[in-house]
Structures are given as structure tokens and as C-alpha cells.
């Protein structure tokens, strides 16, 4: 056991407290990573607010980058000293979903005992299978992808969730066709990456929808061809005017707001697909008329983590970044030390930043 600092959630909705915790060594198939950076994702905020329940005390954080410090028995994918992306995607590699190339919905992954505990021995839950609001983590080797050591760790951290989720929603789930039209609802961190993904797929029209004019300007900087205010009287008509009277081929909902889901189908053309990316709190519901969806031959597609296959997709994203075709540096709004995590979370929760990043070492 060794001692590290971590930001602990002891009560849902309360500020996190930076405390000393104990981290056990990696076991079979596990890796210890000394973290350098961890971005603040809205999923972490939702968990800390109690949106999806879970045991407490807990350490959240799952969008991270660092250096491999130690490996457990049997580890083959990484070695000490390597720079890695740390994700929440833990997969067994052999269940029906993994065998079909869908590790984000692995069916047989067992929840391992948390490697974290308080100094008195009280267990601390490993939130989102990662617990990266800390100086180090112990995770399964399947959650890691090596990256070039010259990449900045704050940039690398973004690849763990926000980028693969947004880009993957367009590339992997929607499979946006060249020349098609796409509406992205929400121009936050994930939404901007969905815009980038649609552009990379060759969409002719990429229209961002948000309540904030500044965020629509952001979306244009990331490749959107137009922006529409969600607060207008009939934003669906505004979109259709931009598309010559027709709806969009794809609508990507990147925010976990029920209002966004309730209105998303109004933007969709016959035969189009709505991709459900943002995650509302448990128990919230949106209503649709099945007869309209059936008669118009429309589709609803879930997209967890952009259906990423991290060993395939993260190296691709690194290449696109190096080629100047994927913006990553521009996604970072602010950088904070671990001690200022509550300030970083407050900024992220305001919806006025792209991504806040904790710099951990």
C-alpha cells in the first residue's frame, strides 16, 4: 500500500474533499498509472450529485493520462515508463459483445474490488472503474492505450472520453455518410467533438444547436457550417430552412437534457437517425409517438462512449491531431491543481467551458 492524494465524494451534492488515501499495488492484469492530467467530464459531476447512485465514499474521474508506474502479473499491453490514455472502458475481450467489436458494452466484466481505502481501512469506491481524481490509479490493462510520449498530457486526457464519445457518435454509431446533413444538439465538450466527427466523415451540412450564442460560435470554429439557437420560437423550422426545407439525416443529442431528447425527432428527415449520446439522470423520460417514427422509417440509436474500440480509435485520433485535422488544444478552457477541483467542477457545471483539466503531476 502507498499513500496518494485524491478528491473524495463523501456526500452526494457536497463539495469534494482532497484527502490522503491508500492505493494497493496492481494485481493480475492490472496496471498502476501515475497520473499527469484528468479532465472534468459531466458524467463525473452527475455521479457526484447522485444522479445515478452508487456507494460512498468514492473517487470519480475517468478522462485521464499518465505514465505507467507498475504492472501486475500477466500484463502484456503496456510496460513501465510508457505514456498512456486511461479510460473507463474495461472489457474482457471474449464475451459476445467484445467478440463483435463492441467493448463498451462488455457483458462479462466483473467489478473488481476497489484498490482504494482510507487510512483507517474504510473502502473507497473506484468511481467509473477508474477513480482518476487522484495522483495515481490502479486499473485493468484493457482500459489503457499507449500514446507517443511527446504529446502533452492534458491533450492526451481528452482522448479518454469526450473526444472518443463525440467523434465516435458520428463515425461509429451514426456512420455519417459523405454529403449528408447533421444536427448536433449541444455545443459543449462532447458536442464540439461530434461536430468534428461529422466533418471528418464528410458531412455537407453540420448544424449546431445550443442555448448560448457563444457556444454556437465555438461550434463554427470546430467546423459547423451553421448554428441555430435552441431558444428560438421554432428551431426545427430554422434548421429546415438551412437544409432547403428538409430535415437532417442525423441528429446527435450530446446533452443529457430531457428537453433536448423530447424535441430531437422534429429535426429529423424521413429515414434519418437520432443518436442518443448525452445521459440524463436515472428515471427521467422522454415521450415519442411510435407511429410517426415507424411511418417515417426513422431510427433511434444509443451511443455509449462513441462505441469506441480504444486500441483502434485512439491511435487514429492521435494521427488526425498530428495532421491538424482534429482540434484538441482548443478544447481546453482552464487548468487547475487537484486542490482546486471544486472550482474546476463548478466551471464545468456552468456549461460555459469546453473542458476544464486537473494537472496532477
N, C-alpha and C positions, 0 to 999 in steps of 0.2 A: 504493500500500500504506500502511496505517496500523496502528499497534500498539494492541492491546487486551489485556485480561487474560481468561484462560479457564482452566477446570478441565480438565486433560488426563488421560486414561487412557493410561498407558504400558504397563501390565501388567494383564491380567485378574485381578481379585480383590484388587488392591493399592489403597491409598488414591489418590484423585485429587490431582494437584499443580496449584496455581494458578500459572500462568506467563504470560509475555508471548508473544503470538503475533502474526502479521501477517495482516491481513484485506484482501483485494483489493477494489477498487471493484466495484459491481454491473455485470454485463454485460447484453446484450439480454434483456429480460423479467425481469430480476432487481431486487431491492429491498434496500437496506441499512436495517436497523432498529436503532435504539439501544434496547437492552433495559432495561426497568424492573423486571421480575419474571419468575421462572421457577419453576414448581412441580416438585417431585421426583416423578416417576412410577416405578412399579415396573418398567416396561419399560426405563427408563434404568439402573436398578440391575441388572437381568438382563443387559443388554448389557455393563455394566462388569465383571460377574462372568464373562463369557464364555459365557453360556447359548446365544447364537446366533452366536457367532463374529464375524468382521469384522476389517478392517485396524486396526492400531495404528501410531502414536499416534492417538487420536481424542478428539473433544469430543462428549459426549452432551448431552441436554436438549432437550425438544421441546414443552413446555407453557408458552408464554411470551407476554408482552405488551410493547409498547414504542411508540416513536414513529418514524415513517418519517424517515430521515435523508437518503437519496438514492435516486434511481431510475435504472435503466438505460434504454437506448433502447427504445422501443416499449411501455413500461409504461403501462397505462390504468386499472387498478383502484384505485390509491392514488396519493397525492401527498405530497410532503414536508410534515412537520408533523402528519400525521394519526395518531391513536391506532389501533393495530391489535392484533388477536389473531394470533399466529404459530403455525401448526400444522405437522404433518409431512405433511399431505395435499397432495401435489404431483400435479397432474393436467394432462393435455394438452388436454382439452376436446373431442377429436374421435374418439377410439378407440371401439369398440363399447360398452365399459363406461361411459365418460364420456357418450356419447350417450344411454345408457339411464338416466342419472341416478345412476350408481354410481362417483363419482370416487375412492373409497377403494380401488378395485381397478383403477385405470387400467392399461391394458395396454401403452401405448407410451411411458411416461415414461422418458426416458434419464437415467441417473445422471450428473449434471454433475460436472465437476472441482470438487474442494473449493476454496472460497475461502480456506482457512486454511493457514498454513505456519509453521514455527518460524523464529526469526531467522536460522538458517543455511540456510534454504531447504527443509528437510525438509517434505514434505507432511504435513498433519494431516487425518485423515478427518473429514468432516462427518457425525457420527452421527445416524441417523434423519432424514437430509436436512435437519437444522436446526442442530445444534450450539449450543444455547441456554444451556449453562452458561458464559456469556461475557457481556461487556459489549455486544456487538453481533453481528449475524448478517447474512449475505447469503443470501437465499433467493429462490425463484421467486415471482412475484407471485400465482400460484394458491394459495399457502399462506397468504395473508393475508386478513383480513376487517376492514374499518374498524369501530370501535365509538365510542360517544359519549365525548368527552374527559373528562367529569366522573366516569366510573367509575374506581374505584381499580384500579391496575394488578395488584395481587395477586389481586383478584377476577377481573379480565379474563383473567389467565393460566389460571385453572382451566377456562375455556371451551374451551381449545385441545385438551384430550384427555379428562381424567377425567369432565367433565360431558357432553360430546357422546357419549362412549363408553357411559356408563351410561344416560343418558336415551335415547340413540338405540337401545340394545339393546331397550328396551321399546317405544319409539314406532315406530322404523323397521324393525327386524328382526322382533321378535315381533308387532308391531302388536296390542298388548294390547287386548282388547275391553272396553267398559264392562260392569261387573258380573262380570267373570271373577276367577279366583284365580291369584295369582302367588307363587312361592317364589324368593327371591333368596339364592343361596349366596355368602356372603362379605359382610360389612358394613364393608368398608374404603371408601376414597375412591370407587372405581368402583361398588361395591355400594350405597352410600348414594344415588348418583345413579340407579342402576337402580330403587331404591325410589321415588325422586321421580318417575321417568318412569312407573312403573306407576300411581302415584297420579294423575298428570296425565292418564293415559289412562282413568281412571275405574274401575280395578280395585276390586272389593268387598273382597277379601282380599289383603293383601300381607304375606307371612310371611318374615322374615329368618332366616337360618341362619348361625351362626358358632360358633367355639370359645370366644369370650370373652363373658362376661355383659355387660361394659361396652359392647361393640360392639352388642349387641342393644338396649341402652338407647339408644344413638346412633340405631339404625335406627328405633326408635319415634319419636324426636324428629324424624326426617325423613319420617314418615308411615306407617311399617309398622304394621299392625294387630296383629301378634303377633311374638314371637321364639321360636326354638327352638334349644337348644344342640346343636351338631353332635356333642358328646361324649356325649350320652345313649345309652342302650343301643340304641334303635331310633328315631332322629329321624324316619324316614319315617312311622312309626306316629303319632308325636306330631303331625306335620303333618296327617295324615289325620283324626285326632280333631278338630283345629281346623276342618277342612273338612267335617265331617259324614260321615266315612268314605270320602270320595273324594279322589283325588289332585288336584294343581294343574293348571290349564290351561296354565301356562307355568312353566318352571324356568329361571332365568337364572344361569349359573355365571360369577361375576365374578372368581374367583381362579384362578391358574394352577397349582392343586394337582391331581395325578392322583387322589388320593383323592376329591376333590370331583367330578371327572368320572366316576369309576368308580361312584359311588353316586347320581348325579343322576337317572337314569331311574326310580329307585324312588319318587320323589316325584311322578311324572307320572301324570295321568289318561289314560284312553283318548282318543285323538285329540289329545293335548296335544303341546307343542313344547318341546324343550330348546334354549336359546340359548347358544352357546359363545362367551364373551367373554374370560375370562382365558386367558393364553397360557403353557403350560408350556415348559420348555426343549426344544430340538430333540432328537428321539429318544425322548422319553417317550411311553408309550402307555397308553390305557385300553381295556378289553375289554367288549364287549356281545354279547348274543345276538340276532342279527338277526331270528330267528323271532318273538321276543316283540315287538320294535318293529314288525314288519310286521303281526302279528296284532292288535296294539292300535292300529294306524294312527297311530303316533306319528312325530314328526319331529325331526331334528337340524338346527339352523341355525347357521351360522357368522356372527359379527358383528364385522367389523373396524372399529374406530373408530365403532361405532354406526351404520355405513352412512351417515355424515353427509354431507350436501351443505352445506358450511360457509357458503356465501353465503345459504342459506335458513335453516339451523338455528341459527346463532349469533345472528342478529338476533332470532329467535323466543325464544331463551333469555334474551337481554337484556330483552326485553319482559316475560317471565314473572318475571324477577328484579325488575324495577321494580314490577310489580304485587304483589309479595310472595308469589307462588305458587311460586317456586323459591329454595331456600336456597343461597347461595354463601358469604357471610361465615362462616357456621358450619362450613364445610368446612375452614377454615384452622386448623391446630393451632399452628404456630410459624413465625416468620420469621427468616431468617439472612442475614448478608452472604456474599458469594461465598467469602471466606476460610474460612468455617466449613462449607463444602459437605460435608465428610466427616461432620461431626456431624449435619447435616441428613439425609444419606443413611442413617446408622445409625439415626436415629429412624424414618425411613420404613420401613426394612427390618424393624424390630422388629414392625411390624403394629399398633402401639398408637397411631398417629396417623392422622388423616384425610388431611391434606395438609400437608407442610412446603413453604415457599416461600422461594426466594432473592430478596432485594431487591437489585437490580442498579444502580439509579440513579434 
